[in-house]
Amino acid sequence: MEQQWLFQFLCGSQFLCWPCVCFMPKRFKQTWEGFSWESFHYVLITLKLALPSAAMVWSLKPMILSTY
């Protein structure tokens, strides 16, 4: 509950910044240059970490649910 104001402030500030990006595109031209192959460089590394973690959580789910 104490952190709720921070979450609301961050969401509100993002909501207020989007019109600036949409209505002043020349000023923010360098923020988005499209997709590149460089952006997919770490996908395989991330999957190597994420898939075993997801399998572990999925395998422990029945044990966790049985405790309720």
N, CA, C and O atoms as a printed pandas DataFrame, in Angstrom:
     atom_number atom_name residue_name chain_id  residue_number  x_coord  y_coord  z_coord
0              1         N          MET        A               1    0.818   -1.196    0.000
1              2        CA          MET        A               1    0.000    0.000    0.000
2              3         C          MET        A               1    0.860    1.257    0.000
3              4         O          MET        A               1    0.495    2.262   -0.611
4              5         N          GLU        A               2    2.001    1.205    0.685
5              6        CA          GLU        A               2    2.841    2.383    0.765
6              7         C          GLU        A               2    3.488    2.709   -0.573
7              8         O          GLU        A               2    3.781    3.870   -0.858
8              9         N          GLN        A               3    3.708    1.701   -1.383
9             10        CA          GLN        A               3    4.378    1.882   -2.662
10            11         C          GLN        A               3    3.398    2.235   -3.785
11            12         O          GLN        A               3    3.820    2.485   -4.914
12            13         N          GLN        A               4    2.123    2.258   -3.491
13            14        CA          GLN        A               4    1.112    2.482   -4.512
14            15         C          GLN        A               4    1.246    3.867   -5.149
15            16         O          GLN        A               4    1.025    4.007   -6.352
16            17         N          TRP        A               5    1.593    4.859   -4.393
17            18        CA          TRP        A               5    1.748    6.206   -4.943
18            19         C          TRP        A               5    2.867    6.249   -5.975
19            20         O          TRP        A               5    2.764    6.954   -6.979
20            21         N          LEU        A               6    3.944    5.491   -5.726
21            22        CA          LEU        A               6    5.052    5.461   -6.669
22            23         C          LEU        A               6    4.619    4.840   -7.990
23            24         O          LEU        A               6    4.949    5.348   -9.061
24            25         N          PHE        A               7    3.881    3.742   -7.906
25            26        CA          PHE        A               7    3.379    3.083   -9.111
26            27         C          PHE        A               7    2.454    4.019   -9.887
27            28         O          PHE        A               7    2.560    4.118  -11.109
28            29         N          GLN        A               8    1.560    4.696   -9.197
29            30        CA          GLN        A               8    0.635    5.613   -9.857
30            31         C          GLN        A               8    1.381    6.787  -10.483
31            32         O          GLN        A               8    1.022    7.237  -11.571
32            33         N          PHE        A               9    2.400    7.282   -9.816
33            34        CA          PHE        A               9    3.186    8.384  -10.365
34            35         C          PHE        A               9    3.919    7.955  -11.636
35            36         O          PHE        A               9    3.928    8.686  -12.627
36            37         N          LEU        A              10    4.537    6.763  -11.606
37            38        CA          LEU        A              10    5.271    6.293  -12.782
38            39         C          LEU        A              10    4.342    6.040  -13.964
39            40         O          LEU        A              10    4.674    6.382  -15.099
40            41         N          CYS        A              11    3.193    5.450  -13.709
41            42        CA          CYS        A              11    2.231    5.223  -14.797
42            43         C          CYS        A              11    1.704    6.547  -15.333
43            44         O          CYS        A              11    1.549    6.699  -16.545
44            45         N          GLY        A              12    1.432    7.489  -14.472
45            46        CA          GLY        A              12    0.937    8.790  -14.904
46            47         C          GLY        A              12    1.965    9.554  -15.697
47            48         O          GLY        A              12    1.628   10.213  -16.680
48            49         N          SER        A              13    3.224    9.479  -15.283
49            50        CA          SER        A              13    4.261   10.214  -16.008
50            51         C          SER        A              13    4.486    9.617  -17.393
51            52         O          SER        A              13    4.746   10.355  -18.343
52            53         N          GLN        A              14    4.392    8.300  -17.525
53            54        CA          GLN        A              14    4.508    7.684  -18.841
54            55         C          GLN        A              14    3.337    8.091  -19.724
55            56         O          GLN        A              14    3.505    8.347  -20.916
56            57         N          PHE        A              15    2.160    8.146  -19.132
57            58        CA          PHE        A              15    0.972    8.538  -19.883
58            59         C          PHE        A              15    1.088    9.968  -20.397
59            60         O          PHE        A              15    0.620   10.279  -21.493
60            61         N          LEU        A              16    1.713   10.837  -19.605
61            62        CA          LEU        A              16    1.873   12.231  -20.012
62            63         C          LEU        A              16    2.983   12.420  -21.035
63            64         O          LEU        A              16    2.946   13.376  -21.810
64            65         N          CYS        A              17    3.966   11.533  -21.054
65            66        CA          CYS        A              17    5.094   11.673  -21.988
66            67         C          CYS        A              17    4.759   11.188  -23.398
67            68         O          CYS        A              17    5.360   11.668  -24.360
68            69         N          TRP        A              18    3.835   10.267  -23.549
69            70        CA          TRP        A              18    3.530    9.733  -24.878
70            71         C          TRP        A              18    3.038   10.788  -25.864
71            72         O          TRP        A              18    3.446   10.744  -27.024
72            73         N          PRO        A              19    2.178   11.739  -25.468
73            74        CA          PRO        A              19    1.788   12.773  -26.441
74            75         C          PRO        A              19    2.972   13.582  -26.954
75            76         O          PRO        A              19    2.978   13.999  -28.112
76            77         N          CYS        A              20    3.969   13.809  -26.112
77            78        CA          CYS        A              20    5.157   14.539  -26.572
78            79         C          CYS        A              20    5.860   13.774  -27.688
79            80         O          CYS        A              20    6.280   14.363  -28.684
80            81         N          VAL        A              21    5.984   12.483  -27.519
81            82        CA          VAL        A              21    6.658   11.669  -28.529
82            83         C          VAL        A              21    5.816   11.603  -29.807
83            84         O          VAL        A              21    6.357   11.603  -30.913
84            85         N          CYS        A              22    4.503   11.546  -29.649
85            86        CA          CYS        A              22    3.632   11.423  -30.828
86            87         C          CYS        A              22    3.502   12.725  -31.607
87            88         O          CYS        A              22    3.449   12.703  -32.836
88            89         N          PHE        A              23    3.448   13.855  -30.915
89            90        CA          PHE        A              23    3.178   15.113  -31.590
90            91         C          PHE        A              23    4.421   15.940  -31.903
91            92         O          PHE        A              23    4.336   16.966  -32.578
92            93         N          MET        A              24    5.569   15.494  -31.416
93            94        CA          MET        A              24    6.830   16.168  -31.750
94            95         C          MET        A              24    7.833   15.139  -32.280
95            96         O          MET        A              24    8.888   14.944  -31.676
96            97         N          PRO        A              25    7.521   14.480  -33.396
97            98        CA          PRO        A              25    8.371   13.372  -33.851
98            99         C          PRO        A              25    9.769   13.810  -34.287
99           100         O          PRO        A              25   10.716   13.035  -34.151
100          101         N          LYS        A              26    9.923   15.018  -34.801
101          102        CA          LYS        A              26   11.255   15.444  -35.243
102          103         C          LYS        A              26   12.208   15.614  -34.065
103          104         O          LYS        A              26   13.407   15.364  -34.188
104          105         N          ARG        A              27   11.682   16.030  -32.952
105          106        CA          ARG        A              27   12.516   16.236  -31.780
106          107         C          ARG        A              27   13.009   14.911  -31.192
107          108         O          ARG        A              27   14.106   14.835  -30.639
108          109         N          PHE        A              28   12.185   13.875  -31.319
109          110        CA          PHE        A              28   12.525   12.570  -30.769
110          111         C          PHE        A              28   12.870   11.575  -31.884
111          112         O          PHE        A              28   12.573   10.387  -31.757
112          113         N          LYS        A              29   13.473   12.029  -32.940
113          114        CA          LYS        A              29   13.729   11.198  -34.112
114          115         C          LYS        A              29   14.663   10.030  -33.809
115          116         O          LYS        A              29   14.485    8.947  -34.365
116          117         N          GLN        A              30   15.649   10.224  -32.946
117          118        CA          GLN        A              30   16.636    9.184  -32.700
118          119         C          GLN        A              30   16.199    8.155  -31.660
119          120         O          GLN        A              30   16.971    7.248  -31.347
120          121         N          THR        A              31   15.006    8.263  -31.126
121          122        CA          THR        A              31   14.581    7.303  -30.117
122          123         C          THR        A              31   14.163    5.975  -30.714
123          124         O          THR        A              31   14.282    4.954  -30.037
124          125         N          TRP        A              32   13.684    5.935  -31.933
125          126        CA          TRP        A              32   13.245    4.692  -32.562
126          127         C          TRP        A              32   13.745    4.662  -33.989
127          128         O          TRP        A              32   13.341    5.465  -34.830
128          129         N          GLU        A              33   14.615    3.736  -34.236
129          130        CA          GLU        A              33   15.151    3.583  -35.583
130          131         C          GLU        A              33   14.730    2.267  -36.210
131          132         O          GLU        A              33   15.249    1.898  -37.263
132          133         N          GLY        A              34   13.808    1.554  -35.594
133          134        CA          GLY        A              34   13.308    0.299  -36.118
134          135         C          GLY        A              34   14.068   -0.891  -35.563
135          136         O          GLY        A              34   15.037   -0.748  -34.817
136          137         N          PHE        A              35   13.599   -2.070  -35.950
137          138        CA          PHE        A              35   14.246   -3.297  -35.494
138          139         C          PHE        A              35   15.543   -3.517  -36.249
139          140         O          PHE        A              35   15.673   -3.131  -37.411
140          141         N          SER        A              36   16.486   -4.132  -35.589
141          142        CA          SER        A              36   17.728   -4.520  -36.240
142          143         C          SER        A              36   18.105   -5.904  -35.722
143          144         O          SER        A              36   17.570   -6.367  -34.715
144          145         N          TRP        A              37   19.024   -6.553  -36.413
145          146        CA          TRP        A              37   19.460   -7.875  -35.966
146          147         C          TRP        A              37   20.198   -7.789  -34.638
147          148         O          TRP        A              37   20.260   -8.765  -33.891
148          149         N          GLU        A              38   20.749   -6.638  -34.351
149          150        CA          GLU        A              38   21.464   -6.453  -33.088
150          151         C          GLU        A              38   20.530   -6.596  -31.884
151          152         O          GLU        A              38   20.951   -7.042  -30.817
152          153         N          SER        A              39   19.269   -6.218  -32.057
153          154        CA          SER        A              39   18.317   -6.309  -30.955
154          155         C          SER        A              39   17.983   -7.754  -30.597
155          156         O          SER        A              39   17.499   -8.019  -29.496
156          157         N          PHE        A              40   18.233   -8.695  -31.512
157          158        CA          PHE        A              40   17.952  -10.105  -31.252
158          159         C          PHE        A              40   19.199  -10.871  -30.827
159          160         O          PHE        A              40   19.175  -12.101  -30.775
160          161         N          HIS        A              41   20.277  -10.173  -30.526
161          162        CA          HIS        A              41   21.551  -10.804  -30.216
162          163         C          HIS        A              41   21.479  -11.666  -28.958
163          164         O          HIS        A              41   22.077  -12.741  -28.922
164          165         N          TYR        A              42   20.773  -11.229  -27.944
165          166        CA          TYR        A              42   20.750  -11.935  -26.670
166          167         C          TYR        A              42   19.529  -12.837  -26.492
167          168         O          TYR        A              42   19.278  -13.307  -25.383
168          169         N          VAL        A              43   18.772  -13.088  -27.550
169          170        CA          VAL        A              43   17.573  -13.908  -27.417
170          171         C          VAL        A              43   17.944  -15.341  -27.040
171          172         O          VAL        A              43   17.318  -15.916  -26.149
172          173         N          LEU        A              44   18.924  -15.919  -27.682
173          174        CA          LEU        A              44   19.311  -17.302  -27.390
174          175         C          LEU        A              44   19.852  -17.429  -25.967
175          176         O          LEU        A              44   19.543  -18.397  -25.274
176          177         N          ILE        A              45   20.641  -16.480  -25.536
177          178        CA          ILE        A              45   21.178  -16.509  -24.175
178          179         C          ILE        A              45   20.046  -16.407  -23.158
179          180         O          ILE        A              45   20.055  -17.103  -22.143
180          181         N          THR        A              46   19.088  -15.552  -23.426
181          182        CA          THR        A              46   17.950  -15.386  -22.522
182          183         C          THR        A              46   17.113  -16.647  -22.466
183          184         O          THR        A              46   16.661  -17.044  -21.392
184          185         N          LEU        A              47   16.898  -17.286  -23.619
185          186        CA          LEU        A              47   16.127  -18.534  -23.633
186          187         C          LEU        A              47   16.838  -19.648  -22.884
187          188         O          LEU        A              47   16.188  -20.469  -22.236
188          189         N          LYS        A              48   18.159  -19.690  -22.962
189          190        CA          LYS        A              48   18.914  -20.710  -22.233
190          191         C          LYS        A              48   18.714  -20.571  -20.727
191          192         O          LYS        A              48   18.754  -21.566  -20.002
192          193         N          LEU        A              49   18.503  -19.360  -20.257
193          194        CA          LEU        A              49   18.239  -19.149  -18.839
194          195         C          LEU        A              49   16.762  -19.294  -18.489
195          196         O          LEU        A              49   16.420  -19.821  -17.431
196          197         N          ALA        A              50   15.899  -18.832  -19.368
197          198        CA          ALA        A              50   14.468  -18.776  -19.053
198          199         C          ALA        A              50   13.792  -20.139  -19.126
199          200         O          ALA        A              50   12.941  -20.443  -18.291
200          201         N          LEU        A              51   14.145  -20.956  -20.094
201          202        CA          LEU        A              51   13.451  -22.241  -20.266
202          203         C          LEU        A              51   13.683  -23.200  -19.094
203          204         O          LEU        A              51   12.711  -23.785  -18.617
204          205         N          PRO        A              52   14.902  -23.394  -18.605
205          206        CA          PRO        A              52   15.055  -24.252  -17.422
206          207         C          PRO        A              52   14.339  -23.692  -16.189
207          208         O          PRO        A              52   13.795  -24.451  -15.387
208          209         N          SER        A              53   14.340  -22.384  -16.044
209          210        CA          SER        A              53   13.643  -21.771  -14.927
210          211         C          SER        A              53   12.138  -22.016  -15.031
211          212         O          SER        A              53   11.492  -22.345  -14.036
212          213         N          ALA        A              54   11.589  -21.859  -16.216
213          214        CA          ALA        A              54   10.159  -22.102  -16.411
214          215         C          ALA        A              54    9.821  -23.570  -16.174
215          216         O          ALA        A              54    8.773  -23.875  -15.604
216          217         N          ALA        A              55   10.690  -24.481  -16.600
217          218        CA          ALA        A              55   10.456  -25.907  -16.376
218          219         C          ALA        A              55   10.475  -26.230  -14.883
219          220         O          ALA        A              55    9.681  -27.044  -14.412
220          221         N          MET        A              56   11.368  -25.603  -14.153
221          222        CA          MET        A              56   11.443  -25.839  -12.718
222          223         C          MET        A              56   10.174  -25.350  -12.025
223          224         O          MET        A              56    9.609  -26.054  -11.187
224          225         N          VAL        A              57    9.734  -24.163  -12.369
225          226        CA          VAL        A              57    8.513  -23.622  -11.759
226          227         C          VAL        A              57    7.314  -24.482  -12.130
227          228         O          VAL        A              57    6.454  -24.744  -11.289
228          229         N          TRP        A              58    7.250  -24.919  -13.374
229          230        CA          TRP        A              58    6.125  -25.739  -13.832
230          231         C          TRP        A              58    6.114  -27.082  -13.120
231          232         O          TRP        A              58    5.045  -27.593  -12.785
232          233         N          SER        A              59    7.292  -27.665  -12.881
233          234        CA          SER        A              59    7.346  -28.965  -12.214
234          235         C          SER        A              59    7.034  -28.850  -10.727
235          236         O          SER        A              59    6.550  -29.815  -10.136
236          237         N          LEU        A              60    7.290  -27.714  -10.110
237          238        CA          LEU        A              60    6.999  -27.537   -8.687
238          239         C          LEU        A              60    5.565  -27.091   -8.424
239          240         O          LEU        A              60    5.117  -27.089   -7.277
240          241         N          LYS        A              61    4.857  -26.719   -9.459
241          242        CA          LYS        A              61    3.493  -26.199   -9.294
242          243         C          LYS        A              61    2.561  -27.202   -8.602
243          244         O          LYS        A              61    1.839  -26.802   -7.689
244          245         N          PRO        A              62    2.541  -28.483   -8.989
245          246        CA          PRO        A              62    1.640  -29.417   -8.269
246          247         C          PRO        A              62    1.960  -29.529   -6.780
247          248         O          PRO        A              62    1.054  -29.642   -5.955
248          249         N          MET        A              63    3.249  -29.498   -6.436
249          250        CA          MET        A              63    3.625  -29.586   -5.026
250          251         C          MET        A              63    3.142  -28.354   -4.258
251          252         O          MET        A              63    2.651  -28.466   -3.134
252          253         N          ILE        A              64    3.286  -27.180   -4.877
253          254        CA          ILE        A              64    2.845  -25.950   -4.217
254          255         C          ILE        A              64    1.329  -25.925   -4.065
255          256         O          ILE        A              64    0.808  -25.527   -3.024
256          257         N          LEU        A              65    0.627  -26.353   -5.110
257          258        CA          LEU        A              65   -0.846  -26.353   -5.031
258          259         C          LEU        A              65   -1.375  -27.388   -4.050
259          260         O          LEU        A              65   -2.460  -27.215   -3.496
260          261         N          SER        A              66   -0.625  -28.456   -3.828
261          262        CA          SER        A              66   -1.098  -29.485   -2.901
262          263         C          SER        A              66   -1.000  -29.037   -1.447
263          264         O          SER        A              66   -1.605  -29.662   -0.576
264          265         N          THR        A              67   -0.268  -27.992   -1.169
265          266        CA          THR        A              67   -0.144  -27.529    0.213
266          267         C          THR        A              67   -1.323  -26.666    0.651
267          268         O          THR        A              67   -1.462  -26.379    1.840
268          269         N          TYR        A              68   -2.166  -26.250   -0.274
269          270        CA          TYR        A              68   -3.306  -25.408    0.099
270          271         C          TYR        A              68   -4.468  -26.206    0.599
271          272         O          TYR        A              68   -5.501  -25.637    0.952
